[in-house]
Amino acid sequence: MAQSAEITDVAVAAGGKGTAVAAAIVQFQKANVMGQCITMQAAPKGNAVVRFPVYTKWSSGTIDPAMSANAEGADAALTDVETTSVDVTPIRYGLYAQITDLSTFVNADAVMTHSGQLLGNQLARVFDEKVAALFDGFSNTSNLTTDLLRMDQIWGAVASLEQNDAPKPYHCILHPLQMWGGFGLSKELGAGTAAIVADVSHGSLNTASNPISDQYYNNGAVTKLGPITFYTSSAVNATSDQHIGAMMSSDAIGCGYVDLGGGSMIEIKAGRDEPAALTEVVGNAYFAVSELVDVYGVEIKTETS
């Protein structure tokens, strides 16, 4: 096998080469945020497709009003149970590193171990990005693209989900700039005195001795507010000078994946290229994501710069 130009040899793996080293600093991308916010389903062995059945919601008008008038012995109103299906076909995401024996030998650091961690983290990051890419597809929106993120938008998103009977709890996933930036939710929580200020008329919580503001100051973030749990991820997509977050029920988006062991969709393995005296560290993940119930999600697009 011909060696790749991207091979990890002593020329590039210089961090711990030939000297005593302190603890390694591995630059991971923030990942593994989205999995707890959506519906995850492993594909049973022998199946290439994961199917999510979606049941149609009935209205109160489905029930025959005559049944409320002591209609003993009468048949109840006949209705059908309707379902649609969303099929998800897991596909492979993979990457690998070629690490020479010499680069491993001359490094006091665990190059091989950290390489595997980096590959796994990057695959998890791709998963987060694929989920975040679906936020812009929600038909319901709570957007304010020319101003900071207002509490009005948060309340509006909750109202939309409640109106559509979306199951709780709700997950609000924002870009860090939507939470902490100059146009972020932090302005509404009393953190900062920049020119852009909170406005009580927009539902601001920037008031004296407010427990939500206290939560922000004590924890550096608001993590829970009513039925909402807040998350931040740099995987949230940007468009121009805005970012596209979302609030949703777990049933809004589904992921079908191949369980590669222990419930994980990510697998890291090593192989040898003896003629080249190197080890190939390979990472694989098999998954795909899809919107399941559109009205169970709300797009939150805001100005961020």
RODO-2510 file (C-alpha; in nm, 4 decimals, decimal comma):
residues 305
     n   res          X          Y          Z
     1     m     0,0000     0,0000     0,0000
     2     a     0,1351     0,3427    -0,0907
     3     q     0,1815     0,5754     0,2004
     4     s    -0,0538     0,8710     0,2271
     5     a     0,0687     1,2287     0,2287
     6     e    -0,1329     1,2612     0,5513
     7     i     0,0706     0,9958     0,7333
     8     t     0,1413     1,0562     1,1026
     9     d     0,5194     1,0336     1,1314
    10     v     0,7911     1,1971     1,3403
    11     a     0,7660     1,5121     1,1299
    12     v     0,4076     1,5856     1,2384
    13     a     0,3767     1,4040     1,5731
    14     a     0,6268     1,6244     1,7518
    15     g     0,4259     1,7053     2,0636
    16     g     0,5907     1,4533     2,2961
    17     k     0,8974     1,3575     2,0932
    18     g     1,2237     1,2837     2,2718
    19     t     1,1512     1,4659     2,5979
    20     a     0,9552     1,4343     2,9181
    21     v     0,5996     1,5552     2,8704
    22     a     0,3190     1,6782     3,0877
    23     a    -0,0430     1,5693     3,0490
    24     a    -0,1534     1,5687     2,6870
    25     i    -0,3877     1,8417     2,5695
    26     v    -0,6202     1,6925     2,3117
    27     q    -0,8151     1,9488     2,1114
    28     f    -1,1588     1,7944     2,0811
    29     q    -1,4534     1,9496     1,9052
    30     k    -1,7643     1,9771     2,1206
    31     a    -1,9786     1,6753     2,0402
    32     n    -2,2338     1,4296     2,1781
    33     v    -2,4941     1,6988     2,2412
    34     m    -2,7735     1,5914     2,0058
    35     g    -2,8101     1,2240     2,0955
    36     q    -2,9919     1,3007     2,4215
    37     c    -3,2351     1,5343     2,2427
    38     i    -3,3724     1,3034     1,9713
    39     t    -3,5152     0,9518     1,9309
    40     m    -3,2385     0,6948     1,8794
    41     q    -3,3102     0,3473     1,7393
    42     a    -3,0590     0,0766     1,6553
    43     a    -3,1203    -0,1295     1,3421
    44     p    -3,1955    -0,4945     1,4285
    45     k    -2,9377    -0,7306     1,2824
    46     g    -3,0344    -0,8337     0,9311
    47     n    -3,2126    -0,5051     0,8602
    48     a    -3,0737    -0,2263     0,6449
    49     v    -3,3519     0,0202     0,7324
    50     v    -3,4895     0,1587     1,0583
    51     r    -3,8609     0,2438     1,0359
    52     f    -4,0250     0,4958     1,2680
    53     p    -4,4073     0,4538     1,2718
    54     v    -4,5803     0,7886     1,3256
    55     y    -4,9424     0,7702     1,4455
    56     t    -5,1873     1,0351     1,3303
    57     k    -5,3362     1,2397     1,6128
    58     w    -5,7124     1,2262     1,6604
    59     s    -5,9230     1,5308     1,7319
    60     s    -6,2020     1,5479     1,9878
    61     g    -6,4486     1,5571     1,6984
    62     t    -6,3645     1,1911     1,6333
    63     i    -6,5941     1,0916     1,9207
    64     d    -6,9653     1,0736     1,8342
    65     p    -7,1422     1,3407     2,0451
    66     a    -7,4431     1,1077     2,0776
    67     m    -7,2422     0,8836     2,3061
    68     s    -7,2658     1,1443     2,5829
    69     a    -7,6466     1,1095     2,6003
    70     n    -7,6791     0,7720     2,7770
    71     a    -7,6611     0,5891     2,4452
    72     e    -7,6466     0,2431     2,6047
    73     g    -7,6128    -0,0437     2,3615
    74     a    -7,5120     0,1840     2,0750
    75     d    -7,1928     0,1350     1,8837
    76     a    -6,9163     0,3808     1,9486
    77     a    -6,8005     0,6001     1,6637
    78     l    -6,5883     0,4039     1,4200
    79     t    -6,2513     0,5497     1,3332
    80     d    -5,9349     0,4169     1,1802
    81     v    -5,5893     0,4136     1,3316
    82     e    -5,3684     0,5854     1,0777
    83     t    -4,9933     0,5636     1,0669
    84     t    -4,7257     0,6906     0,8369
    85     s    -4,3697     0,5663     0,8254
    86     v    -4,0360     0,7412     0,8185
    87     d    -3,7604     0,5119     0,6942
    88     v    -3,4002     0,5842     0,7831
    89     t    -3,1124     0,3992     0,6177
    90     p    -2,7861     0,4173     0,8157
    91     i    -2,4849     0,5052     0,6031
    92     r    -2,1165     0,4828     0,6818
    93     y    -1,9071     0,7725     0,8053
    94     g    -1,5430     0,6785     0,8384
    95     l    -1,1935     0,8174     0,8711
    96     y    -0,8571     0,6835     0,9733
    97     a    -0,5018     0,7764     1,0620
    98     q    -0,1743     0,6092     0,9594
    99     i     0,0714     0,6200     1,2482
   100     t     0,4283     0,5032     1,1970
   101     d     0,5991     0,2829     1,4534
   102     l     0,8823     0,5332     1,4879
   103     s     0,6481     0,8233     1,5647
   104     t     0,4951     0,6116     1,8427
   105     f     0,8322     0,4953     1,9773
   106     v     0,9971     0,8366     2,0042
   107     n     0,6934     0,9980     2,1686
   108     a     0,6516     0,9844     2,5447
   109     d     0,2854     1,0641     2,4815
   110     a     0,0197     0,8006     2,3994
   111     v    -0,0133     0,8972     2,0341
   112     m    -0,2101     0,5866     1,9409
   113     t    -0,4627     0,6236     2,2240
   114     h    -0,5265     0,9913     2,1594
   115     s    -0,5581     0,9288     1,7852
   116     g    -0,8452     0,6897     1,8537
   117     q    -1,0104     0,9436     2,0814
   118     l    -0,9813     1,2133     1,8156
   119     l    -1,1354     0,9918     1,5489
   120     g    -1,4260     0,8979     1,7763
   121     n    -1,4880     1,2572     1,8730
   122     q    -1,4893     1,3715     1,5115
   123     l    -1,7455     1,1071     1,4158
   124     a    -1,9655     1,2193     1,7067
   125     r    -1,9247     1,5762     1,5866
   126     v    -2,0451     1,4807     1,2374
   127     f    -2,3537     1,3267     1,3999
   128     d    -2,4271     1,6551     1,5832
   129     e    -2,3868     1,8520     1,2599
   130     k    -2,6268     1,6226     1,0705
   131     v    -2,8947     1,6701     1,3396
   132     a    -2,8411     2,0484     1,3546
   133     a    -2,8812     2,0701     0,9764
   134     l    -3,2474     1,9639     1,0180
   135     f    -3,3392     2,2600     1,2420
   136     d    -3,3890     2,4910     0,9445
   137     g    -3,6470     2,2485     0,8066
   138     f    -3,8997     2,2923     1,0888
   139     s    -4,2028     2,4743     0,9493
   140     n    -4,2776     2,6430     1,2833
   141     t    -4,0400     2,9234     1,3725
   142     s    -3,9722     3,1632     1,6566
   143     n    -3,7252     3,3871     1,4779
   144     l    -3,5888     3,7350     1,5391
   145     t    -3,3128     3,7756     1,2827
   146     t    -3,2322     4,1421     1,3475
   147     d    -3,2020     4,1441     1,7257
   148     l    -3,0734     3,9467     2,0215
   149     l    -3,2408     3,6284     2,1377
   150     r    -3,5418     3,7396     2,3409
   151     m    -3,7259     3,5452     2,6079
   152     d    -4,0341     3,6079     2,3948
   153     q    -3,8880     3,3638     2,1437
   154     i    -3,8342     3,1022     2,4123
   155     w    -4,1893     3,1404     2,5410
   156     g    -4,3216     3,1433     2,1833
   157     a    -4,1436     2,8172     2,1029
   158     v    -4,2860     2,6520     2,4154
   159     a    -4,6339     2,7755     2,3230
   160     s    -4,5988     2,6304     1,9728
   161     l    -4,4923     2,2908     2,1054
   162     e    -4,7672     2,2904     2,3666
   163     q    -5,0276     2,3877     2,1063
   164     n    -4,9227     2,0918     1,8934
   165     d    -4,9248     1,8511     2,1907
   166     a    -4,5519     1,7804     2,1618
   167     p    -4,4465     1,5440     2,4434
   168     k    -4,2277     1,6938     2,7145
   169     p    -3,9516     1,7510     2,8068
   170     y    -3,8353     2,0106     2,5554
   171     h    -3,4755     2,0567     2,4438
   172     c    -3,3497     2,4017     2,3417
   173     i    -3,0254     2,3733     2,1452
   174     l    -2,8478     2,7003     2,0733
   175     h    -2,5182     2,8075     1,9258
   176     p    -2,2833     2,9457     2,1958
   177     l    -2,3233     3,2927     2,0405
   178     q    -2,6998     3,2600     2,0844
   179     m    -2,6473     3,1979     2,4551
   180     w    -2,3402     3,4002     2,5534
   181     g    -2,2587     3,6313     2,2632
   182     g    -2,3271     4,0019     2,2303
   183     f    -2,6704     3,9148     2,0910
   184     g    -2,7180     3,6148     2,3202
   185     l    -2,9779     3,5101     2,5732
   186     s    -2,7393     3,6209     2,8473
   187     k    -2,8514     3,9794     2,7821
   188     e    -3,2020     3,8829     2,8843
   189     l    -3,0694     3,7264     3,2034
   190     g    -2,8877     4,0331     3,3330
   191     a    -2,5362     3,9316     3,2307
   192     g    -2,3680     4,2270     3,0673
   193     t    -2,4239     4,5975     3,0150
   194     a    -2,3504     4,6404     2,6445
   195     a    -2,5408     4,8781     2,4203
   196     i    -2,7904     4,6037     2,3421
   197     v    -2,9924     4,5675     2,6601
   198     a    -3,2740     4,3480     2,7800
   199     d    -3,6290     4,4729     2,7445
   200     v    -3,8898     4,3711     3,0018
   201     s    -4,1613     4,4172     2,7407
   202     h    -4,0081     4,1211     2,5555
   203     g    -4,0307     3,8906     2,8563
   204     s    -3,6820     3,9699     2,9858
   205     l    -3,5689     3,8057     3,3097
   206     n    -3,3169     4,0835     3,3678
   207     t    -3,4656     4,1959     3,6989
   208     a    -3,3365     4,2207     4,0527
   209     s    -3,3122     3,8951     4,2535
   210     n    -3,4535     3,6861     3,9716
   211     p    -3,3839     3,3150     4,0368
   212     i    -3,3199     3,2480     3,6672
   213     s    -3,0609     3,5242     3,6543
   214     d    -2,9111     3,3797     3,9722
   215     q    -2,8904     3,0415     3,8015
   216     y    -2,7010     3,2047     3,5150
   217     y    -2,4555     3,3799     3,7459
   218     n    -2,3982     3,0711     3,9613
   219     n    -2,3617     2,8160     3,6797
   220     g    -2,2469     3,0271     3,3871
   221     a    -2,5568     2,9190     3,1971
   222     v    -2,9249     2,8542     3,2308
   223     t    -2,9605     2,4769     3,2190
   224     k    -3,3277     2,4325     3,3091
   225     l    -3,6301     2,6584     3,2769
   226     g    -3,9761     2,5082     3,3224
   227     p    -4,0107     2,2178     3,0770
   228     i    -3,6963     2,3267     2,8860
   229     t    -3,3416     2,1980     2,9159
   230     f    -3,0853     2,4209     2,7425
   231     y    -2,7845     2,2957     2,5478
   232     t    -2,5165     2,4765     2,3482
   233     s    -2,3279     2,3369     2,0516
   234     s    -2,0993     2,4957     1,7973
   235     a    -2,2441     2,2433     1,5502
   236     v    -2,5526     2,4673     1,5213
   237     n    -2,5555     2,6061     1,1664
   238     a    -2,4853     2,9642     1,0694
   239     t    -2,6330     3,1691     0,7881
   240     s    -2,4905     3,5138     0,7186
   241     d    -2,4705     3,6850     1,0606
   242     q    -2,7295     3,4567     1,2213
   243     h    -2,7438     3,1097     1,3770
   244     i    -3,0218     2,8524     1,3549
   245     g    -3,0986     2,6809     1,6839
   246     a    -3,4150     2,4967     1,7772
   247     m    -3,6477     2,3869     2,0521
   248     m    -3,7990     2,0440     2,0176
   249     s    -3,9437     1,7321     2,1684
   250     s    -3,7366     1,4150     2,1365
   251     d    -3,9939     1,2835     1,8887
   252     a    -3,9220     1,5620     1,6385
   253     i    -3,6112     1,3942     1,4951
   254     g    -3,5101     1,0296     1,4762
   255     c    -3,1794     0,8554     1,4204
   256     g    -3,1381     0,5035     1,2878
   257     y    -2,7958     0,3560     1,3571
   258     v    -2,5987     0,0345     1,3571
   259     d    -2,5055    -0,0777     1,7078
   260     l    -2,1332    -0,1509     1,6878
   261     g    -2,1151    -0,2729     2,0458
   262     g    -2,2437    -0,1611     2,3834
   263     g    -2,5111     0,0593     2,2299
   264     s    -2,2550     0,2742     2,0472
   265     m    -2,2785     0,3714     1,6811
   266     i    -1,9035     0,4498     1,6765
   267     e    -1,6301     0,1901     1,6547
   268     i    -1,2534     0,2406     1,6632
   269     k    -1,0251    -0,0364     1,5391
   270     a    -0,6594    -0,0751     1,4476
   271     g    -0,4942    -0,2587     1,1600
   272     r    -0,1337    -0,3171     1,0565
   273     d     0,0561    -0,2298     0,7403
   274     e     0,3716    -0,4281     0,8135
   275     p     0,5660    -0,3372     0,4974
   276     a     0,5277     0,0310     0,5876
   277     a     0,5829    -0,0274     0,9622
   278     l     0,2727     0,1621     1,0615
   279     t    -0,0601     0,1135     1,2336
   280     e    -0,3873     0,2239     1,0798
   281     v    -0,6383     0,3520     1,3339
   282     v    -0,9853     0,3385     1,1779
   283     g    -1,3074     0,4958     1,3011
   284     n    -1,6502     0,4019     1,1650
   285     a    -2,0042     0,5136     1,2398
   286     y    -2,3227     0,4006     1,0656
   287     f    -2,6224     0,6281     1,1106
   288     a    -2,8728     0,8579     0,9439
   289     v    -3,1135     1,1165     1,0845
   290     s    -3,4535     1,2356     0,9690
   291     e    -3,7374     1,4613     1,0782
   292     l    -4,0235     1,2558     1,2259
   293     v    -4,2953     1,4998     1,3377
   294     d    -4,2478     1,8493     1,1974
   295     v    -4,4695     2,0318     1,4495
   296     y    -4,2730     1,8854     1,7414
   297     g    -3,9848     2,1199     1,6576
   298     v    -3,9471     2,4980     1,6364
   299     e    -3,6653     2,6788     1,4563
   300     i    -3,5014     2,9580     1,6577
   301     k    -3,2998     3,1827     1,4243
   302     t    -3,1398     3,4942     1,5751
   303     e    -2,8871     3,7643     1,5060
   304     t    -2,5501     3,6723     1,6513
   305     s    -2,3120     3,9448     1,5322
***
